[in-house]
């Protein structure tokens, strides 16, 4: 199919650009449309693993070039040894006595490993503060298109996507409200991007230093994100975004109270403006579109996705949603402390169900453990306690590192950006208790990308800290030269 050519062309473009920051932007741009291409192509195999192919091949090309230049080495990045040990432990699972097979194992690498190279790629290409601003602005700008598409789909009604491919209707089955896809493969999936990008947009606002273009981009992104959260009904992601922003403002606001309070006011203002615009302008049109659509289920005409966020005021929602995570973790620790091997979870396992189902041991394990939404329970099941400890070390250690950088930096952009990254990582950590954000894109890719961005910021901060010392050390020599 013609859709299979898209990731191949993207890969060719990335290789043509070479070691440039633009390569990362192209990769992220493709990531944000890949989900839409999956549904249009009815999950074409090449499209399904397109992002994995692009990242893996580009990373391999860059590594081969570094080896040829004799400059290949493990860089001193934050938590890099833990990252490499985690990757090694994942690879060793192919030798697990309970592994469902090599093919399911390879398919499962999509859930755990294929986006990790973005950590090293981002750290390698971001070399200056201008690079930092450019990459953050690009990430914020890229998100604007999926936001706009999601809001347009919500307004036009389900026919705006169902007529494109039967997979859209199939993925909507079981939902009690009409939720727009945006450019994601799941109904309401654009809220994931809003969660990841909104803190970065706030950091861009703080560190813009009078740039009207950056401020306008930031304001537009935050406003559209507010509307997206309302029309997608992503309650957990909305709470995750609030937690991320709260953590960010605690870190940044304690140092820059005036700027921090102003940023809080701006986020509230812009986000509220987006919500008000949806309620008063888009919602009446969207309601009429559903009433006029004879194929829309009756329940979609009686319910509205915009009412979901209102349920967060009910404490029972918070107490009952995603319950049972502790039991799921403990049951797996008791039965399989070293895991059962990769390949029984995720979309790869679904596609290979016929192969895995032929193994009586796999069927017994699946019946015994059942399904869980908790990322921590999944880590125990597939990677055992060692894998869980390594994952938790990263999920806790990276936001702590980002928080320390934010607290120590004297640069407003670095302070705000590190605080935003700490907030996003904190949100991912909290959500991982009742869901699996780290086993699917775009969270998986963005997590490692902004971790690499954090590593680059740490390097820049260290370089700044070393300059005054070298200047002070050189001053006496200069004075002696003048006296001589």
MOMOHU-V515769 format. One line per field, one symbol per residue. ss: DSSP state (a for helix, b for strand, c for the rest). A space follows every 50 residues. Layout:
ss->???
This chain:
ss->cccaaaaaaaaaaaaaacccaaaaaaaaaaaaaaaaaaaaccccaaaaca aaaaaaaaaaaaaaaaaacccccccccccaaaaaaaaaaaaaaaaccccc caaaaaaaaaaaccccaaaaaaaaacccaaaaaaaaaaaaaaaaaaaaaa aaaaaaccaaaacccaaaaaaacccccccccccccccccaaaaaaaaaaa aaaaaaaccccaaaaaaaaaaaaaaaaaaaaaccaaaaaaaaaaaaaaaa aaacccaaaaaaaaaaaaaaaaaaaaaaaaaaaaaaaaaaaacccccaaa aaccaaacaaaaacaaaaaaccccaaaaaaaaaaacccccccccccaaaa acaaaacccaaaaaaaaaacccccaaaaaaaaaaaaaaaaaaaaaaaaaa aaaaaaaacccaaaaaaaaaaaaaaaaaaaacccccaaacccaaaaaaaa aaaaaaaaaaaaaaaaaaaaaaaaaaaaaaaaac
